[in-house]
């Protein structure tokens, strides 16, 4: 299927990429922040240790539930409006989370996490927005560069946690107040975006394939599966990491450093992932990502020394980068502008649905599998095997199946 960009003007696309990179760096910093402190704060508030990672699971659930509405908002009123809605929800999530910590109320804290998930959903559309005004040749690079903006977020977020987590008598209250500030200040960036709102279809004009028809397209189906598995495995392991690091005798600052290394590894490859996709093909890069994710699990199972955590989480980040950016590139090239709202919303609904299940499973596996943090950490990493088998099998099927011409 031959795709046409919304406006193949790469000077315009590069300006939008620059804005989105800045948004990824500033607003995106809240994501490593909430993933570092969410489980630890949940552990201090929950009456049942098995529910410690529930705040993170609620963030992902909020993202899943918001994916289709946010996509519809962007389809009707434009990317800027959708991103502003997301930033507003992020600020509200930080406010409610801070209030929950102040009250010592786990349910209120969970409500704040759910609202933060709306921001996370909007944040996920940065990568698609990068492709909107890019030419076909620049598209994988545009997606990759925007993802690379997370490199700054990987540095900024954990450092803010270190500065704010003990700033008040109530642990982590300062972190959630900082999240409010990031959303308020960062939202101004979206006024510099120049992405046309998709034109409304004329009466009687084709609006493209239905959701079911698109899901039946082999390339789209495999792209969604690989994106789901890459993101779900990253979340499954990362959610448990702070609990595992602290549970194995290391400090909360050690946990923040491990997460910093992980998030750096998630985004540093983005400076060249687009070029690798252009040179070697998207299928090979997705396959490489899945193989690296498997390597992360192997390293994690070798021991619970601090270096094992660092190496495993770095491999986890690199594998996520190749798998997720590759799958996003596959998807972006497989649907037309008239299908964008339906396809991208459906994709993120399914992806974050899988991530929600992984996040919910993470806390149970970590805290309720066996009698020690080591046994819990082992269970988390063994759970990667069936998901990797699913994604690897789907990708192999796509590559080996007879080529068929696709029509829009």
HUTAUR-V316867 format. One record per pair of residues at least 4 apart in sequence whose C-alpha atoms are under 7 Angstrom apart, sorted by the first residue. I is the first residue (numbers start at 1). J is the second residue. If there is no record, write none. Layout:
[[I | J] [I | J]]
//
This chain:
[[1 | 334] [1 | 406] [1 | 407] [1 | 408] [3 | 333] [3 | 336] [5 | 132] [5 | 133] [5 | 134] [5 | 135] [5 | 136] [6 | 132] [6 | 133] [6 | 337] [7 | 133] [7 | 134] [8 | 133] [8 | 134] [8 | 135] [9 | 13] [9 | 133] [9 | 134] [9 | 135] [10 | 14] [10 | 134] [10 | 135] [11 | 15] [12 | 16] [12 | 133] [13 | 17] [13 | 133] [13 | 134] [14 | 18] [15 | 19] [16 | 20] [16 | 130] [16 | 193] [16 | 194] [17 | 21] [17 | 130] [17 | 142] [17 | 146] [18 | 22] [19 | 23] [19 | 189] [19 | 192] [19 | 193] [20 | 24] [20 | 126] [20 | 146] [21 | 25] [21 | 146] [21 | 149] [22 | 26] [22 | 149] [23 | 27] [23 | 28] [23 | 186] [23 | 189] [24 | 28] [24 | 146] [24 | 149] [24 | 150] [24 | 153] [25 | 29] [25 | 149] [25 | 150] [25 | 152] [25 | 153] [26 | 153] [26 | 182] [26 | 186] [27 | 182] [27 | 183] [27 | 186] [28 | 150] [28 | 153] [29 | 33] [29 | 153] [29 | 154] [29 | 156] [29 | 157] [30 | 34] [30 | 157] [30 | 179] [31 | 35] [32 | 36] [32 | 154] [32 | 157] [32 | 158] [33 | 37] [33 | 157] [33 | 158] [33 | 161] [34 | 38] [35 | 56] [35 | 239] [36 | 242] [36 | 256] [37 | 41] [37 | 172] [38 | 42] [38 | 55] [38 | 56] [39 | 43] [39 | 52] [39 | 53] [39 | 55] [39 | 56] [40 | 44] [40 | 243] [41 | 45] [42 | 46] [42 | 52] [42 | 53] [42 | 55] [43 | 49] [43 | 52] [45 | 104] [45 | 105] [45 | 106] [46 | 51] [46 | 52] [46 | 106] [49 | 367] [50 | 363] [50 | 364] [50 | 367] [50 | 368] [51 | 363] [52 | 363] [53 | 57] [53 | 239] [53 | 363] [54 | 58] [54 | 360] [55 | 59] [55 | 110] [55 | 113] [56 | 60] [56 | 113] [56 | 359] [57 | 61] [57 | 356] [57 | 359] [57 | 360] [58 | 62] [58 | 110] [58 | 113] [58 | 114] [59 | 63] [59 | 113] [59 | 114] [59 | 116] [59 | 117] [60 | 64] [60 | 117] [60 | 352] [60 | 355] [60 | 356] [61 | 65] [61 | 114] [61 | 117] [61 | 353] [61 | 356] [62 | 66] [62 | 114] [62 | 115] [62 | 117] [62 | 118] [63 | 67] [63 | 117] [63 | 118] [63 | 120] [63 | 121] [63 | 352] [64 | 121] [64 | 348] [64 | 349] [64 | 352] [64 | 353] [65 | 349] [66 | 70] [66 | 118] [66 | 121] [67 | 71] [67 | 121] [67 | 345] [67 | 348] [67 | 349] [68 | 72] [68 | 345] [68 | 346] [68 | 349] [69 | 73] [70 | 74] [70 | 82] [70 | 122] [71 | 75] [71 | 341] [71 | 344] [71 | 345] [72 | 76] [72 | 341] [73 | 77] [73 | 78] [73 | 82] [74 | 78] [74 | 79] [74 | 81] [74 | 82] [75 | 197] [75 | 198] [75 | 341] [77 | 81] [77 | 197] [78 | 82] [78 | 196] [78 | 197] [79 | 83] [79 | 195] [80 | 84] [80 | 190] [80 | 191] [80 | 193] [81 | 85] [82 | 86] [82 | 122] [83 | 87] [83 | 122] [84 | 88] [84 | 187] [85 | 89] [86 | 90] [86 | 118] [86 | 119] [86 | 122] [87 | 91] [87 | 119] [87 | 183] [87 | 187] [88 | 92] [88 | 183] [89 | 93] [89 | 115] [89 | 116] [89 | 118] [89 | 119] [90 | 94] [90 | 115] [90 | 116] [90 | 118] [90 | 119] [90 | 183] [91 | 95] [91 | 179] [91 | 180] [91 | 183] [91 | 184] [92 | 96] [92 | 115] [93 | 97] [93 | 112] [93 | 113] [93 | 115] [93 | 116] [94 | 98] [94 | 112] [94 | 176] [94 | 177] [94 | 179] [94 | 180] [95 | 99] [95 | 176] [95 | 177] [95 | 180] [96 | 100] [96 | 108] [96 | 109] [96 | 112] [97 | 101] [97 | 108] [97 | 109] [97 | 112] [97 | 113] [97 | 176] [98 | 102] [98 | 173] [98 | 176] [98 | 177] [99 | 103] [100 | 104] [100 | 105] [100 | 106] [100 | 108] [100 | 109] [101 | 105] [101 | 109] [101 | 173] [102 | 170] [105 | 109] [106 | 110] [107 | 111] [108 | 112] [109 | 113] [110 | 114] [111 | 115] [112 | 116] [113 | 117] [116 | 120] [117 | 121] [118 | 122] [119 | 123] [120 | 124] [125 | 129] [126 | 130] [127 | 131] [127 | 143] [127 | 146] [127 | 147] [128 | 132] [130 | 142] [130 | 143] [130 | 146] [131 | 139] [131 | 142] [131 | 143] [133 | 195] [134 | 138] [134 | 139] [135 | 139] [138 | 142] [139 | 143] [140 | 144] [140 | 274] [140 | 329] [141 | 145] [141 | 274] [141 | 275] [142 | 146] [143 | 147] [144 | 148] [144 | 270] [144 | 271] [144 | 273] [144 | 274] [144 | 325] [145 | 149] [145 | 270] [145 | 271] [147 | 267] [147 | 270] [148 | 267] [148 | 268] [148 | 270] [148 | 271] [149 | 153] [150 | 154] [150 | 267] [151 | 155] [151 | 264] [151 | 267] [151 | 268] [152 | 156] [153 | 157] [154 | 158] [154 | 260] [154 | 263] [154 | 264] [155 | 159] [155 | 260] [156 | 160] [157 | 161] [158 | 162] [158 | 256] [158 | 260] [159 | 163] [160 | 164] [161 | 165] [161 | 175] [163 | 167] [164 | 172] [164 | 174] [164 | 175] [165 | 171] [165 | 172] [165 | 173] [165 | 174] [165 | 175] [166 | 171] [166 | 172] [167 | 174] [168 | 173] [168 | 174] [172 | 176] [173 | 177] [174 | 178] [175 | 179] [176 | 180] [177 | 181] [178 | 182] [179 | 183] [180 | 184] [181 | 185] [182 | 186] [183 | 187] [201 | 205] [201 | 207] [207 | 338] [207 | 339] [208 | 338] [208 | 339] [209 | 213] [209 | 214] [209 | 339] [210 | 214] [211 | 215] [211 | 342] [211 | 343] [212 | 216] [213 | 217] [214 | 220] [215 | 220] [215 | 221] [216 | 221] [217 | 221] [218 | 222] [218 | 398] [219 | 223] [220 | 224] [220 | 331] [220 | 334] [221 | 225] [222 | 226] [222 | 394] [222 | 395] [223 | 227] [223 | 327] [223 | 330] [223 | 331] [224 | 228] [224 | 327] [224 | 347] [224 | 351] [225 | 229] [225 | 391] [226 | 230] [226 | 323] [226 | 327] [226 | 391] [227 | 231] [227 | 323] [227 | 324] [227 | 327] [227 | 351] [228 | 232] [228 | 351] [228 | 354] [229 | 233] [229 | 387] [229 | 388] [229 | 391] [230 | 234] [230 | 320] [230 | 323] [230 | 324] [231 | 235] [231 | 320] [231 | 324] [231 | 355] [232 | 236] [232 | 354] [232 | 355] [232 | 358] [233 | 237] [233 | 384] [234 | 238] [234 | 316] [234 | 320] [235 | 239] [235 | 355] [235 | 358] [235 | 359] [236 | 240] [236 | 358] [236 | 359] [236 | 362] [237 | 241] [237 | 380] [237 | 381] [239 | 359] [239 | 362] [240 | 244] [240 | 362] [240 | 363] [240 | 366] [241 | 245] [242 | 246] [242 | 255] [243 | 247] [244 | 248] [244 | 373] [244 | 377] [245 | 249] [245 | 250] [245 | 255] [246 | 250] [246 | 251] [246 | 252] [246 | 255] [247 | 373] [248 | 373] [250 | 254] [251 | 255] [252 | 256] [253 | 257] [254 | 258] [255 | 259] [256 | 260] [257 | 261] [258 | 262] [258 | 309] [258 | 310] [259 | 263] [260 | 264] [261 | 265] [261 | 310] [261 | 314] [262 | 266] [262 | 313] [262 | 314] [262 | 317] [263 | 267] [263 | 317] [264 | 268] [265 | 269] [265 | 314] [265 | 317] [265 | 318] [266 | 317] [266 | 318] [266 | 320] [266 | 321] [267 | 321] [269 | 273] [269 | 318] [269 | 321] [272 | 276] [273 | 277] [273 | 322] [274 | 278] [275 | 279] [276 | 280] [277 | 281] [277 | 282] [277 | 285] [280 | 284] [281 | 285] [282 | 286] [282 | 326] [282 | 330] [283 | 287] [284 | 288] [285 | 289] [285 | 322] [285 | 323] [285 | 326] [286 | 290] [286 | 322] [286 | 323] [286 | 326] [286 | 327] [287 | 291] [288 | 292] [288 | 322] [289 | 293] [289 | 319] [289 | 320] [289 | 322] [289 | 323] [290 | 294] [290 | 319] [290 | 323] [290 | 388] [291 | 295] [292 | 296] [292 | 315] [292 | 319] [293 | 297] [293 | 315] [293 | 316] [293 | 319] [294 | 298] [295 | 299] [295 | 315] [296 | 300] [296 | 312] [296 | 313] [296 | 315] [296 | 316] [297 | 301] [297 | 312] [297 | 381] [298 | 302] [299 | 308] [299 | 312] [300 | 308] [300 | 309] [300 | 312] [300 | 381] [301 | 378] [303 | 308] [304 | 308] [304 | 309] [305 | 309] [306 | 310] [307 | 311] [308 | 312] [309 | 313] [310 | 314] [311 | 315] [312 | 316] [313 | 317] [314 | 318] [315 | 319] [316 | 320] [317 | 321] [318 | 322] [319 | 323] [320 | 324] [321 | 325] [322 | 326] [323 | 327] [324 | 328] [325 | 329] [326 | 330] [327 | 331] [328 | 332] [329 | 333] [330 | 334] [335 | 339] [335 | 340] [336 | 340] [339 | 343] [340 | 344] [341 | 345] [342 | 346] [343 | 347] [344 | 348] [345 | 349] [346 | 350] [347 | 351] [348 | 352] [349 | 353] [350 | 354] [351 | 355] [352 | 356] [353 | 357] [354 | 358] [355 | 359] [356 | 360] [357 | 361] [358 | 362] [359 | 363] [360 | 364] [361 | 365] [362 | 366] [362 | 380] [363 | 367] [364 | 368] [364 | 369] [365 | 369] [365 | 376] [365 | 379] [365 | 380] [366 | 373] [366 | 376] [366 | 377] [366 | 379] [366 | 380] [367 | 373] [367 | 376] [368 | 376] [369 | 375] [369 | 376] [369 | 379] [370 | 375] [370 | 376] [371 | 375] [372 | 376] [373 | 377] [374 | 378] [375 | 379] [376 | 380] [377 | 381] [378 | 382] [379 | 383] [384 | 388] [385 | 389] [386 | 390] [387 | 391] [388 | 392] [389 | 393] [390 | 394] [391 | 395] [392 | 396] [393 | 397] [394 | 398] [395 | 399] [396 | 400] [397 | 401]]
//
